[in-house]
Structures are given as C-alpha cells and as structure tokens.
Amino acid sequence: MDRILKAARSAGSLNLSGRSLREVPVEVYRNLEAVGEGENWWETVDLQKLILAHNNIEVITEDLKNLSLLSVLNISHNRLSHLPAAIGELALLKSLDVSFNSLISIPEEIGLTTSLVKLDCSNNQLTELPSTLGKCLDLSELKVSKNCMSSLPEDLASCSKLMKFDIEGNKLNILSENIMASWTMLTELNAAKNLLTCIPENIGILSRLVRLDFHLNKISSIPSSIRGCHSLAEFYMGSNMLTALPAEIGELLQLGNLDLHSNQLKEYPKEACKLRLLVLDLSNNSLSGLPPEIGTMTTLRKLLLTGNPLRTLRSSLVSGPTSTLLKHLRSRLSAEEEASGSRASGFGKPTMKNDQISKAAQLSVSSKELSLSGLDLNSIPPVVWESSDIVKLDLSQNSIGELPHELSSCSSLQVLVLSRNKIKEWPGAVLSSLSNLSCLKLDNNPLQQIPSDGFQALSKLQILDLSRNASSLPKSPILSPVSQLQELYLRCMRLDEVPSEIPNLVQLRILDLSQNSLSSIPKELKNLTCLTELDLSDNNIATLPCELGLLETNIQALRLGGNPLRSIRRAILDRGTKAVLKYLKDKIPE
C-alpha cells in the first residue's frame, strides 16, 4: 500500500479497485501528509483521480473534503447507503460514479459541485434526485437507470448542456415538457422500462437526438412533432400500447433502426415507406396486411413480422429472407404506382407565383428567414438582396444555375440552402462575401470542381453538404479553413478514399460518407472524439480499423449497411452500433 500511495503522490491518480476493501484507508485522505524518505515534498501533487470501484466499502467519511482537487471519483460497485455532505466541497469534480451501491438518496450538497460533467448513480435505491442538481450547469451525462424514481425535479431544466440522459428501469410516469424544452443539446434519451403513458408533445425540439428509447412503457401514441427529431438514427418503441403511427414518422430520413414490436398496430403507414431503414421490427402487432410500398425500402436488412394476423402474405414469405419478401411486395406495385411512388418521394415544383414570393418576403421581415423553396425559379429574385438583413435563405428545389453578384450584399446570412438546383460553377465570388455563413448546403447540383481556396473565407462554417456532386472535390486540400465544421455530408460523390483532411476536423459530430466507392477507412478517424454519427453505408469496405472502437463512448449511430464486411460477424453487425464498436475496441492490440 505504501508503494501505491507513493506513486499516487507523484502521479495525482490512485486506483484501489478490486482489493476487497471494507473501508477507505485513512492514508488516502491524508496522502500528502505521508511524504517519506527519498521524496521531495515540492514534487508531490494532490489526488485528482481516485478509483475505489469493486470493493466492499460501506462508508465514505467526511474526510473526503481533504481531497479538494479531485476531478474524477469512482466508488461504484460497493455497499454504500449514503454519501457524505463533503461531496459538495469537491468544487473541481467533473466525473462522479456511484453506481451499483445501495444509495437511498444523493445529498443536497451535490449542487455545489458546479464543475460536474458526468454523474452515474444507476443501480441504487434512489426515489428522487435532489433539486440542487440543477445547479450543475455543465452536466453533460446523467445516468440514473435502475432506481425507484417516479418523477424528476423541474430544476433539471437548468442543465441545458445535457447530451445523454438514461433513466431506464424506474417508475417514471411523466416526462416534463418544460425539461424537454431546455435539453436541446440531447443526443441520447433512454426512458425505457418505466410507467410512461405519453411522449412529451414538444419532443420534436430535440433536433440533435440520435438515439431514443421508450420501450416497455404504456405509451399509446407518438406525437406528430417527432418530425423535428431529424437526426434520429435509432428509435425503440417496443412493448407499448401504440395503435397507429403518425405519418410524420416518414420524415425521419436518418432513421436506421425502428423497433415497434409488441404493440397494437393495425397498419404501417405508406409515408413511413420513405425511410432508409436497416432494421424494422413489426413483430407481435395486429397487422392484417402491409402496404406494397414497403417493397421499395431496399435498404432493409431485417424486417420482422412474426406474431401478426397477416392474411395477404404467405407464412413462408413472412418467416423467410427479408429480400424475398421485399421483392414480392415490389411485384404488387403496378408500373404506374411505382412511378407515382417515385414522384411522391421526390420534390414537387409548383409554378412560381409573384404573390408567393411577396408573402415569403413579408414573413421574412420579422423572422429574418426567407424561404423560396420549390418555386421553379430559374434565377434569384431581387427581393432576396433587398432584404439584406436576412440570416437564413432557402432556395432549394429550383432550377437556379448561378448566384448573382448582388447576393454578396447579404452579409448577415448565416444559413444558405441551395440543394437541388442546377449550379455548375463554384460561386466563389459570392461566398467570399458571406463570411458569417455557418451552414451551406449545395447537395444535388451538377457542381464542377471546387477550387482549392473555395472555403478560405468561410471560417465560421459548421454545416456543409456537398452530397451528389460527383468529382467536385479536388485532390489538393480544401477543407483546412473550415476547422469549426460540426456536420459534413459527402454522400454519393464517387470518393475512393476518405479526404486526408477529415481526421483534422476534430469538432465533427456528424460525418456522412455513404454511397461512395471507399474500400478502406483510415485509423486516424479516431481523432474525431466529438463524433456522434458516422455513415459509411453503401461503399466497398471489407474491414474497419480497430481504432474506431476508441470512439465507443461517443458514436451513437454507425451505419455500415451495403458493405462487403468480412471481418465482423453478421450477428455482431445486427446488434447495432454499440456492439460493433465494442468488438473493434476489444481487437485493439495491448
């Protein structure tokens, strides 16, 4: 023990896990007082990290206050029934893990740990959380699963930086809309195995949500506002009381896994056939038939239907391969219906009317947002630069071939959407004047090669979509000026390798490289420690670098469908993102 404590005085870190300790050695609380022969007191440091997990400790004493510089404290898997008030004196504490104990409460003093970023108090006997937790304004991850809580304190609404919240396996009967309205940074919400009867009506405000789990509750409907969760990749609603799905669920175009098993669904809406799902679980419902449009969901790898009173499908089709079932459903679509479905999934182009443009301009006066989408415009009308203070301009789904010089006067512009137009030449002259742009969407244009200095003036850019602009990226570097990028979409661009600069974009949260010709993925992607979503589907990737597993705690959605992966067993792939990343992490050489 003396040797370990001496090392801790040098490193500032002490790991005493798995030592069958019944109490914390008093020397731990007074480690710096035990400087011995051969040690220089001026070279010793206070403990900053203390791990006491997997012991038999029953009490943490008030002496904990002596460790005032602790930033990490892990006392999980012990026999604690309470925490000392001294926890509030750890002003620098960022990570606290007290899971797998017998705690019946968390002291009010937790609110004094204002530096707290991660708190895990799962697998205890908590009946409530202290309202003072709302004072931990930097809280990013909160895990309180497998306790006995029936409600949450409204003060948690103050934790507006929360990104991951896990309350699975409690007795929660309501999720407050007030709290939801504040948690707009949330990427993962797990409220499975509770007593919820409804989903908050304002759930759509969670636009960054990637994983949403409500399985094993008593929920009877999904609000139409779900359409606002446009980043959603995994949605689990199994074992509830759903009788119908809202048509708006078909707008969740990032959704890859949809679990609806063991509900009371009588039909699957045609609108939801637009989804590019990998897994759709409809087993154990009340479906008597399926819309043939499901056959157009060619991305589906697994469609589960057992336990339904299906009368229009042979049992051999229901229990057989998904690909065979989809082919059968497609055959039931007449050529006219198939063409109609194709048009419906595209974008309409209503005839341009002057009153539509005028009305849009009037609305922009107060909102500072101007939408001229889908008006069949061949050129940009002057009303755009006459409203020079607009911050968002949507010109998508038109026939615009170039940007006029006058657009340079819109210097306040932050969001510019030019998707689905006919722009061939890179609008460099205009973009160089729009230095406040944070979002630029140029997907689905016949865009020719982007010059190497194309993004030089766009240092504030956070979202960039160049999808379906084949051969527009030059070989020489162009992305280095946009180091603040958080979302990058390079879908269907005939890429045969990952652009070399991408691993340097360390603030990326979403990276879409799907529908290309990539055969390998560089291990340097491990540098993207903020990444929550990575889409590599529909490429030629046979193996993945083990180093991707280092992103296990961050990535919530990893899409790999449509690749000839040989290095990972199908059983692991079918278990989803977390299983794949854990597998890769375990393969990293010691």
N, C-alpha and C positions, 0 to 999 in steps of 0.2 A: 504493500500500500504506500509506503514512504516513497518508493521509486516512482509510482504513478503520480503521486501528488507533486513530487519534484518536477516531473515532466510537465504537469499542468501549470505550474508556476512559470514555466518557460514559454509554453505554447498558448496559454489562455483557454485551453479546452480540456475537459475532463470527461471521460467515458467510463462509467462504472456499471454498465448494463450487464444483466445476466450473471450476477455474482451472489445471488441468494441473500442479499442484504435485507435485514428486518428493520433497519433504521439507517438514516444518513450519517456516516461517520462525522463526528463533530469537527474533525480536522478539515473537512470540505468547506464548512462555513468560515473557518479561520485559517485558510491555506497560506495566506501571505505572512501570518504570524509565525509560521513554522520554518522560516528560512534557516537552513542549516549550514554546516561547514562546507566550504567549497562553492557556495552560492553567493552571488553578488546581489544584494537587495535591490540595487538600481536596475538590474536586468530582469527582475521578476515582473509579471503582469497579472492583473486581476482576471478572474474567470469571466469569460464571455460566452462560453458554451458549456452546458452541463447536461449530461445524459445519464439518467438513473433508471432507464426502462427495464422491464422484465426482472423485477426483484419482488420482495415481499414486504415492501415498506408500507407502514400503516400511518405514519405521521411525518409531515414536513413542518418543522418548527418555525417560530417567528425569527429565528436566526437567519432565515433566508434573506432578510433585509441587508445582511452584510455583503451579499453578492450583488451590489447595486449596479454593476456594469454588465450583468448578464443580458445577452441578446437572444440566446436560444436556451430553452429549458424543456427537456423531455422527461416526464415522470410517468409515462404510460405503462400499462400492464403491471400495476402494483395493487395495493389493498387500501388505498386512501379513501376515507369517508368525508374528508373536508380539506380545504386549502387554507393556509394561514392568511390573515389580513395583510401580512407583509408582502404578499404578491404585488400589492399596489405600489410598493416602493421600488419596484424594478422598472424605472422610468425608460430604460433603453430596450426593454424586452420587445422583440419582434416576432418570435415564434414560441408558442406555448402548446405543448401536447400533454394532455392529462387523460387521454382516452384509456379505456379498459381498466377502470377503477370502480369504486363503489360510492362515488360522489353523489350527494343528495342536493347540493347547492354549489354555486360559484359565488364567492364573496363580492359584495358591492364594490370593494376596492379595485376590482379588475378595471373599473373605469379610469383609474389613474395611470394605467399602462398605455399611455396615449401613442406609443410608437408601435403598438401591436399590429402585425400584418396577418399572421396566421394563428388561428385558435382551433384546436381539435379537442373537444370534450365528448366525443362519441363513446358509446358503450358504457354508460354510467346509469345513475338512477335519478337524473335531474327532472324536476317537474316544471321548472321555469328557468329563464335566463334573467340575470339582473338587468334592469333598465339602464344602469350606468354603462353597459357595454356600448351603448350608442355614442359614448364619448370617445371611443376608439376610432377616430375618423379615418385612419389609414388602413383599417381592416379590409383585407382582400379575400381571404379564405376563411370560412366559418363552417365547421363540421360538428353537428350535434345529433348525428344519427343514433338510433337505438337507445333512446331515453324514454321518458314518460311525459313529455310536454304536450299540452293541449292548446297552447297559444304562444304567441311571440310578443315581446314588448314593442309598442309602437315607436319607441326611441330608436330602434334599429334602422329606421328610415334615415337617420343621420349618417349611417355608414354607406355613403354614396359611392365609395370606391370598391365595394364588394364585387368580386368576379366569380367566386364559387361558393355556393350555399348548399349544404347537404343536411336535410332534416328527415331522412328516411327512417321508418320504423318508430314513429312516435304516435301521439293521439291527437294530432293537429286536425281541427275541424274547419279552419278557415285560414286563408292567406290574405292579409290586408292589402287592399288596393293602394292605400297610402304608402305602404312599404314598397310595393312593386314600382310605384311611380318614381321612387328615389333610386332604385337599383338598376339604373340604365346601363351600367358597365357589366352587368351579369352575363357570363358566358356559359355557366353550368348551374342548373337548378334541379335538385333531386328531392322531391317530396313524396316519394313512393311509400307504400305501406303505412298510410295514415287513415284518417276518417273524413277526408275532404269530400264535400258534395258538389263543389263547383270550382272552376278555374277563374281567377280574377278577370273581370271584363276588360281590364286595361293591360292584359298580358302582352299585347302587341307592341307595347312601349319598349319591350326588351329586344331591341333590334340586333344586339350582338350575341344573343343567346345561341349557343351551338348545340347544347345537349339539354333536353327537357324530359324529366322522368316523373310521371304521375301514376305509375302502375299500382294496382292493388289499393284503390280508394273506392269511393262511391259516387264518382262523377258521372252526371247524366248528359252533359253537353260540352262542346268545345266552342268558345266564343268566336265570332267571325273576325275579331281583331287579331286572331292568330296570324293573319296575313302579314302583320308588321314584324313578325319574327323571321325576317328574310334570310338570316344567317343560319337558321336551324338545320342541323345535319342529322340529329338523332332524336326521335320523338317516341316515347314509350307511354302508351295508354292502355295496356293490357289489364284485364281483370277489373273493369269498372262497370258502369251501367249505361254506356252510350247506346242510343237507339238510332242515331243519324250522325253524319259528318257534315260540317259546313262546306259549301262549295269553295270557300276562300282557302281551304287547305291546299288546293291545287296551285296556289301562288307561292308555295314554299319550294322554290326551284333548287335550293341547295340540299334539300332533304334526301338522305341516302338510306335511312333505316326508319321504318314506320311500323310500330308494334301495336296492333289493335285486337289482340287475341282475347277471347273470353269476355265479350261484351254482348249486346243485343242488337247489333247492326242488321238491318234488313236489306240494305243495298250499299253499294260502293259508288259514290258519285262520279259521273263522267269527267267532271272538272279535275278530279284527282288523278286522272289518267295522263295528265301532262307531266307528272312528277318523274324525275330520273332516279327512281328508287333502285337500290341494290337488293334490299330485303323488305318484303311486305307480308306481315303476319295477320291473316284474317281468320285464323282457326277459331273454332268454338263460338260462332256467332249464329245469326238467324238468316243467313243469306240463302235465298232460293235460286238466285242466278247471278251472273256477272255481266257488266257491260262489255261488249266485244272490244271496246276501245282499249281495254287493259292489254290486249294483244300488241298494241303499239308501244308498250313500255319495254322496249328492247334491252334496257339496262338491267332489268330484273334478273337477279341470280337465284333468288329463292322466293317463291310465292306459296305460302302455307294456307290451306283451305279446309283441312280435315275438321270434322265436327260441325259442318254446316248442312242444312237440308237442301242441298243443291239438286235441282230436278232437271236442269238443262245441260248438265255435263256428266259424262260417264265417270264412274268411280275410278276407272283406270287412268283417266286424264287427271283427276284431282290428286291422286296419290303418285302419279308418275313424274317425270322430269319437268321442271318449270318451262324449259324451252319448248317442249312438245305442246304443253297447254297454251302457251302464248301463240304458237303457230296456228293452233286450232281456232283460237279466238280471232286472230287476224283474218282467217279464211272466212269468218262470218261477216266481215265488213265488206260490203259491196264496193266496187271501184269508186262509185260516187260518194259513198260515206267516207271512204278512206281519204279521198281528195278533200271532202268537206272538213274532216277532222284535221287534215294538214293545214287547211286555211285557217281553221279556228285556233290552232296553236301558234299561228303566225301573228302578224300585226296588221290590223286594218288601216287603210289610208283614206280617211274621209276627205271629201272635197274641201279645199280651202275656202273659207268664207271670211270676208272682212270683219263681220261682227264677232266672229270667234277670236280673231286677233285682238280686236278692240277690247273685248271682255277680258281676255287674258292680261292685257296691258293695264286695265283698271284694277284688277286683282293684285297686280304686282306692286301697285303704289304703296299698299300697306304691308304686304308680305315680303317685298323685295325679292320675290321669286317669280320668274316668268316662264311659263310652260307653253311651248308651241309644238308639242309632240304630235306626230301623226296627222299633219295638215296638208300633206302632199306639196310642201314648199320646194321650189327649185332654187330659191335664193332667200337670204335672211332679210326680213322687212326692216325698214328704218326704225320702227318702234323699239327695236332692241337697243340700239345705241342712244336713242332719245331718252331711254330710261337708264341713264348711265350709272345709277347707284344700285342696280340690282346685284344680288350676291349669288343667285342661282339661276342658270339658264338651261332649259331643256329643249333641245332641237332635234331630239331623236325621231326615228321613223319618218324621215322625209327624203327628199332627193337632192339635197344640197351638195354641190360639187366643190365649193371653195368658200373660205371665210373672207369677207370684205375687210379692207383696211380699217373702216370705221369702227369695227368691233374692238379695236385697240383702246378706244376711249372708255371701255367698261372696266376701268382699273380696279373697281371694288369686287369684281367677280371672283367667287371662291369655288363654285361648282359649275362645270361646263360639260353638258351631256350631248355628244354628237353621234351616238350609237345609230347604226343602220342608216347611213347616208351614202353618198357617192363621192366622198373626198379621196382624191388620189395623191395630191401633193401635200407634203407636211406643212401645216400652217405656221411655220416658224416665226414669221414677222409679227403675226398677231399674238401668238403665245408669249413672245418675249416681252410684251407689254402687260401681260396678265400675271404679274409677279405674286399676287395673293391667292392664286389657284391652289386649292387643297384637294380637289377631285377633278380628274379629267378622264372622260370615257369616250374612246374613239373606236370601240369594237364594231365589227361588221361593216367595215368600209374597204374599198379597193385600194387601201393606202400603200403607196410605194415606199422605198427605203427611207427610214428616218435618218437625218444627218447626225453625225457623232456628237454635235453640240446641241441637239434638239431640246434637251431638258435643262440647259445651262441656267435659264432664268427662273426655273420652277422649283426652287429650293424648299418651298413650303408644301409641296405635293405629298399627300398622304394616301390617296387612292388613284390607281392608274389601271385602266382597262384597255388593252390593245388586242383583245381576242379576235380571231378570224381576220387577221391582216397578214396573210402569209408573206413571208420573206421581207417584212418591213424592218426587222431588227438587223442592223449591220454587224459585221464581225468585230469591229473595234468597239471599245467600251462606250456606253452612252448613259448608264444608269447612276454613275457615281454622284452626280449633282443632287439626286433625289434621295438622299440618305435618310429622310424622315418618313419614307414610304411605310404604310401600315397594311395596305392591301394591294396586291399585284396580280392581275389576271392576264395570262398569256396563253389562253385556250386556243387550240386549233391554229397554230402558227407554223407548222411544219418544222418545229425545232428538233434537231437530232442530238442536241446536248443542252444541258442547263447553262444559261448565260453565266459567265465566270464571276460577274459582279454580285449576283444574288446573295451568296453567303455573307456579303458585307452589309446587306440591308438588315441590320440587327433589330430594327423595330417592327419588322414584318409580323402581322398577326394572321393574315390570310395570303396563301400563295397557291394559285391555280395554274398548273402546267398540263392540264388534261388535254386529250385528243391531239397529241403530237407524235413524234417518232423517237422519243427518248428510249435509249437502251440501257442507260445507267444513271445513277443518282450519286452526286459527289458527297463524300462523307462530311465535307465542310458545311453542309446544311445544319449540322449540329450546333453551329454558331447562332442559329435563329431561335434564341431562347424565349422569345415572346410569341412564337408561332402557336396558334390555336387550331388552325385548319390548313391541311395540305392535301391538294387534289392532284394525284398522279394517274388518274384513271385513263384508260384507253391509250396506252403507249406500248412500247415493246420491251418493258422492263422484266428481266428474268430474275434478278437478285436485288436486294436492298442492302445498303451498308448498315452494319450493326450499330454504328454510331447514331443512327436515327433514334435508337432506343433511349438515348440520353435525354430526349425531349418528351419522355413518357409523362411527366407531370404537367406538361403544358398543352400538348396537342390533344384536342378533344375529338377531332374528326380527321381521319387519314383515309382517303379514298384510293383504292387500288384496283377496282374492277376493270376488266378488259385488258389485263396484262398477262403475259405467259410466265407468271411467277412459278419458279420451280423450287426455290429454297425454303418456302414456308408451306407447311401442310394446309390443305383446304380446311380442315377442322379448326385451325387457329384463325385463318382468314375469316371464317364465318362467325367467329366470336367477336369480331369487331376491333375497333381502334386500340383499346387498352391492351387487349390480348396480344396483338401484333407487336406493339411497341415493347411490351414486357419481354416477349420472345426475343426480339432483337437485342434488347439490353442485356439479357442473360447470355447472349452469344458473344458479348464483347470480351476479348481476352483479358485475363487478370493482369 
